[in-house]
Amino acid sequence: MMKMIYEKYLKLNINGFHIGLEQGENENHYFCTPKDARIIGWAGVDGIHYCFVRGFAETVFAVSPMNTQSSYVHPVARSFRDFLRLLLACGDAAALEQAYCWEQAQFDAFLQDNPLTTEQQAVMDTIREKLSLTPMEQPFAYIKELQTEFDYNRIKYTEDYYEWVPAEPKIPKWKVYFDGNFWGHHGSERAGKEIVLNKQFVWDDKVWHIPAIYTCSKGLVVDFCLQVPLERMRAFMDKWKLSADSDETDFTDEQRMQIDGENPLASNMNPKVVLNGAGLSGSHGCGLSWNPYFPQGNSLEAKSVLQHYGLDPDQCYAIWRSAFPWKTKRKPQIKMLGVTLMQEPVAIPGPHFRVSLPGEQIEFAHPSTGKKHTLTVQEYERQELSAEHFGNQDQEFPTHYTVMSYTLTPALPDGSLTVTDCAQSDQPRQKHTVPNEPQTISSVFVGVIGGADAASAIIFGGSDQGKLSVACSALHFKPVEDVEWRMVFHEKKCQDITVVLI
């Protein structure tokens, strides 16, 4: 049947250039062209071509040499007949070739943005009439089903491929250690015993999994998996125009706070375990993520987690492993086990302001409650750090900063508002040892007052004016006349949740 339809198609002498299936005399194969492939057409760009492969019956494959590793080859049709029906539905083979990395909405948008040209319509009419074919119903669903069911390990390549593409490292045998992480462990500790739970629950409108726990000699290890639907991740990426080439320097401080707060893969989760009625606090943990939109960023360790727990690789995941030391010298028997998840506060950028004298007031509205508050400056002065704070004798450090104390009316809960400098601290610089020698900037951030590059609030107890807080500006080599301050609110977005595991 394949040969009959394909031969009939060839006899039509169609100009495949108009539909991304150009016939070419050049049969040179690319490094990623499957072994024993028969090329049936070329897209005309980036070396993309379509072929049959011996051993796969009538299946039509798209080969894309410019893709990333593991994405060079995809099946697009179970037969050439279906391939032509897909073309009738889409008008151009480009839609079939790119469907593997799209969602339905993107596929539909491509078709809408690329209506048939007069030449394409003429080709479609010829295929429809001469071969008695009809357009494929639900072409995207057809392609996705085919690619989901397909075993890519069956594809064989020539020696050129294996010389060009390094062999993927093998996933090591699954073992979990109390003093280890996803990347390995140190010492002679024995691996923990796995207890499969497959517990699923919804928290903050997100689906969570606790697939298993591990009992080790020193404590309990729990794996948490947050599942994020592709459409939610795509909406987030589209909003902020994120790609594999995005860099944090492309965004302002406020935008980075918003991105961190809106990132579907950011769990901001702090777990505690209740074992046989007694609470266990976590001692350490580690995390990783899986994002099909950035396959080059998905680690072998993340792939190992998905494979071990049978998670869908077409979904996004944030995976967190937490370790909880036993309170007893011996490993206890687990009779009852639960876990409480608490969300860490999320930073929300607030208004900027400038002040210079005690007594000045700034009115602002809380971004969530809308309630009006007043910040009143109590003290405001420039200060300088002593060089004794810095131990490195070969570098010169910035020492000038501004300190401001203030009160809030009405007061806010401790830690719910901080005031920081919008500017970053000056970088340390190498001291001059040779005349006319240019200075070099150190990559080490200053971390003396309030963190790396900006200040944080320090709360001092009550006063006649109310609870007093102190904010320190960034550090500079010369005194700064005018400091632009930023309010940052810190909020929990959801209530704590307790889940019974055993």
N, C-alpha and C positions, 0 to 999 in steps of 0.2 A: 504494500500500500504506500509506504514512504517513497519508494522509488518511482511509483506511478505518479503520485502527486508532484514530487520534486521534478521528475522529467517533464511532466506537462507544464509545470511552471517555467522551466528553462526554455521550452519551445515557444512560449509567449513572447520571448525577447523583450521582457520588461526592463525599462531603465531603472534599476534598483537604486540609483543615486538619490532619487527623490524620496525614498522611504528608508534610507539608512541601511540598504542591503545591496551594495554595489558589487557587481561581478568584476573580478580582477584577474589578470593573467599572472600576477605575482603571487605565487603560492608559498612564499617564504613564511615559515612559521616563527612565531615569537617564542621566547624562552618559556612562557607560561601556557603555550598552546598544548593541550593534552596530547599524550602519545597516541598515535594511530588516529589522528583527527583528520576529517575531510572538511576543508573550509568551503562554506556555501555563500559567503557574502561579507563585505567590509562596510563599516560605518563611514569610513573616510576621514576619521579624526582619532588621534591618540592610539592608533593601532587596533582599535576595537574590531572584532570580527566574530562571525557565527559559524558553528560547525556541527557536524555529526561526529561521534566518537565510537570506534569499534568496541563492541561489548555493551553498549547502552541502547541497542535497538534503534528506535526512531527519535530519541531525545535530541532536542536542539539546545546547544550550549552557547552562551555569550562569553567571550574571552576579552578581558579588559586589562591590558598590560600596565596601565597607569594607576591601577588600584593598589591598595595596600596588601601586604602579605596575607594570605588566606582568603582574599576576596577577588582573586584574579578570574575565577571561573564560576559561573552559575548556570544551572539549567533554567531555560525560559519556556520550554514547551515540550510536551510528551511526544509530539510528532510534528512533522513539517506541516501537516494539515492544520493542527492546532496553532502552529506558529503563524500561518497565513491568516487564520481567523482572529488571532490576537492583533495582527497588523490591521485587519479590517476594523477592529474596534478602536485602535489607538492611532493609526495613520502613519506611525514612524517607529522603527525598531528601537530608537533611543529610549522610549518609555519602557520597553521590555528590559533593556539592558540595565537601567537604573532602578528598577522596581525593588531590587534586593535591599536597598538602604532607605527606602521611603515608607511612609505611612500612607493610608488610603487618601487622606486629605492632600498630601503632597502630590500623589499620583494624579488625583483629579485636577489639582491646580495646574499641573504640567499640561494636561490635555486641554484645559480651558485656555491656557495662555498660548498654546501652539495649535490653533485651528488648522484644518487641512488647507493646503494651497491648491491652486488649480491643477498643478501637475500631480500632486498626491491623490487628489480626487479621481483623476483620470486613471491612475494606476489601480486604485481601489475598485473602480468600476470594472476594469478589465479582469481583475482577480475574481471578483464576485460573479461576473457573468460567464467567463470562460471556464472557471473551475467549479461553479455551482456551490459556492461557499457563503456562509453567513457570518456576521461578526460574533466574536466570542462574548457571551454574557458574563458579566463580572470578571473582566480580565485580571484585575489586581488580585482578587481572591484566588483565582486559578493559579497565578504565578506564585503567590505566597504559599499556597498549599503544596505545590510541587517542590519548592525549595525547602520547606520545613521537613518534608518527608525524605528528602534526598540524603544519601550517605556520601558525603564529600570525600571520605577516605578511600572510596573505590577508584577515584580518578588517578590515573598514572601519568607521569610526565617523563620527558626525555632527560638525558644527563645534563643538558644545558640548564634545565630548571634547578636541579639540585646543586649545581655549581653556583648559580646566581642567588638562590634563596637558601639561607641556612636552615638546617633541619630544626623543627620546633623541639625545644627541650621536653623531655618526658615528665609528666606529673609524678612526683614522688609518692610513695605509699603514705596514706593518710594516718597521721599520728598527731595527738594533741598533748602538750605538756603544760604544767602549771607555770613554770618559769620560761616558757617559750612564747612564740608569736606565730603569725602566719608564715614567717620566713625561716623558721628554724628554732633551735634551742641550744643551750649550753649546759655542760655538765653531764652527769651520769644518771639523771632522773629517769624513771620509767614513765612511759606514756600512760595517760589516763584511760580509764575504762569508759567507753561511750555508753550512754543511756539514751536511746532514741525517744523523743517526745512528740515531734511533729505538731507542736502547739501553734495555733494560728489565732490571732486576735486583731481587732481594729483599735487604733489609738490615734487620736487627732486626725481622723479621716484618712488614716494610712494603714495599710495592711502589714502586719508584723508576723514574723515566724521565729519560733525558738525550736529549731529542728532537733537539737540534742544538747545534753550536758555531759561533762566529763568529770569523774571523780579521780582525783590524784592524791598522792600521799600528803601534799601540803595544803590542798584546798580544792575548791570546786571551780570549774571553768564552764562558762555559759556562752553559747554563740547566739547572737541576735541578728536577724536579717530583716531589713526594711525593704519592702517591694514597692517600686514606683512605676506606674504605667508609662508606656512610651509616650502617649499623647501629653501627659502632664510634663514629662521631661522636655519634650519638643516645644511646648508652649513657653516654658521657662527659658530655654535656649534662644528661641526666636525673639522673645521680649528683650533680652539683653544682647542679642546678636553674638552669641558665644559660638566659638569654633575651636578646632584643635590648635589654631594659631593665636588664640586670644591670650593676652597677657594682662596681669593685674594693673600694670601701669597704664592701660587703656582706659581705666576708670578712676573717678575721683574717690576720695575716702568715703563719702556718703553713698556713692553707688556700690562700692565694695561691701559696705554694711548691709545695704538692701539686698544685694546678690546673695550674701551669706545667709541672711534671714529668710529669703525666698527659695533658696536651693532645695529642691525636693529630696536630695540625697543627704542633706545636713540634718541629722537626727537630734543633735544637741541633747543627748540622752545620758542621764546619770542613774545607773541601776543599783538597787540593793536587794539582797536575797534574805528571805526569812526561812530558816531551816529548823524544823521541829520546834517552832515557836520562838527561836532566837534569831536576831538580826545579824547578818554578815555584811560588812562593808567591803567594797572592792579595793584591791591593792594596786592593780595595774590593768591595762588593757591595750588593745590595738585595733585598728580598723582599716578597711579597704573598700573599694567600690567597683561596680561593674556597670558600664554604660555602652550599649551597642552602637551609639552614635559616634563614639570615639574608640573604635576597636584597637587602635594602636596603643591606647593607654590602659587597656585591660591586661592586668598582670597574670602570670601563670598561677600565682597563688589564688587570685580571685576565680580563675577558671577551675582550680582544684576544689574550691568551696562549692561552686555551682554544680560541679560534676558529682561530688560526694553526697550533696543533699538533694540532688535531682531538681535543681531550680531551673526555670525557663531562661535560657540565654538570650531570648529576644526581649526580656524585660530588664529594667534597671534595678540595681540593688545597692544598698549601703549595708555593710556587714561589720559587726562589732563583736569582739571577743573580750570578755571580762573575767578576771580571776578574783576569787573570794577565799581568803585563807580560813582554814578551820579555826574554831575557837578552842578546840580540844587537842590534846597531844596525839590522839589516835583518830583515824578517819571514822566519823560517826556513821551510824546507819541512817539512811534517809527514810523517814516515815512521812513527813509532810514537807513540801517545798513550794515556795511561792516567790515571786519576784515583783518588786515595785519599781516602776519606771518614773523618773522625775525629769522634767525638761529643764535644761539650763536656760537662764534668761537670754533672750535674743537682743542684740544691740539695734536700736532704732535711732537714726540720725535726727537731731533736732535743730533749732534755730542757731544762727551765729550771732555774736554780739561783741561789742567793744566797750570797755569801761576804763577809767583811769584814776578815779578818786573814791575813797570810802563814802558811803552814803548813796551812791548811785544805785538805781533800781532798774531791773529788766523784767517786764511782764511777759509771760508766755503761757500758752495753753498746752496741756498734756495731750500728746498725739492720739491717745486711745480714749481717755475719758472726756476730753474737751474742757476739763476744769481749769480755771485760771489760777496761776501761781505767780509769785513775785520773788525774784532773786535780789537780795540786798547785799551790796559789797560792804564788808566790815573793815577789811584792811587790804591795801594794794601797794606793793613796793617791789622794787628791783633788788635782787640779791646776787651774790657771787659765791660759788663753791670754792672750797680750798683745794689746792692741787693734791693734798694728802689723800683725797678720795680716789685718786687714780694711781695704780701701781706701775704702769708701764712708763718707763723713763725715756723711751725712744719716740714717744708720740705726744703730741699736744692735743689737749681735750678742751672742748668748749665749756665755759664755766658760768656764763651769765644767764640768768633766768628771772622770771617774774613770778611772784607768789601772790595769790589772792585768797582771802578767806571770805566766806559768804554764808548767809542763812536763806532758808526758803520759807515762804509763808503762802498758804499753809504748808506744813512740812510733808515730805514724801518719805516712804519707807526707805530704810538704809539700803544702799546699793542700787536703788531704782533710777538714780540720775547721777551721772558724772559730768564734769566739765573738763574739756581738754583743749589743748592748743591746736589750731588748724594747721599750723606749720610743723614741719619735722625738725628734729634737732640737727645741728651741723655735725658732719662726720668728723671723727678724729683725723688728724693729719700728722705726717711724719715731721719731726723736728728738723730744722736746717742744721746740717753738720758741715756742709761744703758751700762756700759762697756761690751764689747764682745757680745753685742746684734747684731744679723745680721740685715743688712739693708733691707728694703722692697722697691720695686719700685712702684711708683704711676702710675696709669693708665691714669693720666691727661697729655696731651701733652703740651709742651711749646708753647705758642702762643704770643711771644713778637715781634719777628722780622719776617716779611714776612710770617706769617702763622704758621701752626702747626709744621711741621718738616723740612721745607726747606725754603729758601729765595726766594724772588721775586724781580723783577727789580723796582727801583724807579726812575722816570724820572725827571730831573731838568731843563729844558729849554736849551737854546743855549749856546754855548761857542765858543772860537776860533777854537777848534777842531771839533765842531759839537755838536749835542744834547747829553747831558751827562746822562747816566743811571747808577744806583748803584744797585749792587746785594750783599746780605748778606748771609753768609754761615749758616749752621745749628749751634745750640748751643751745647757746650761741657763743661765738667767739667775741662778739661785741654786743653791748646792751641793745635791746630792741625797744624802740620808743612806743610802738603800738602793737598790741597782741590781739589777734582775732581769735575769740574763744568759740568753742562749739559745745552745745549741750548734746549728750547722748543718753537716751533712755534705755533701760534694761527691763525687759518684760518676759514673763512666761506666757506662752501662747495657748497652753492647754493644761488641764488638771493632771495631777499624778494618777497613775493607774496601777492596780495590784492584780496580778494574774496568778492563779493557782496552777502549778505545774504537776505536782504529785500529791 
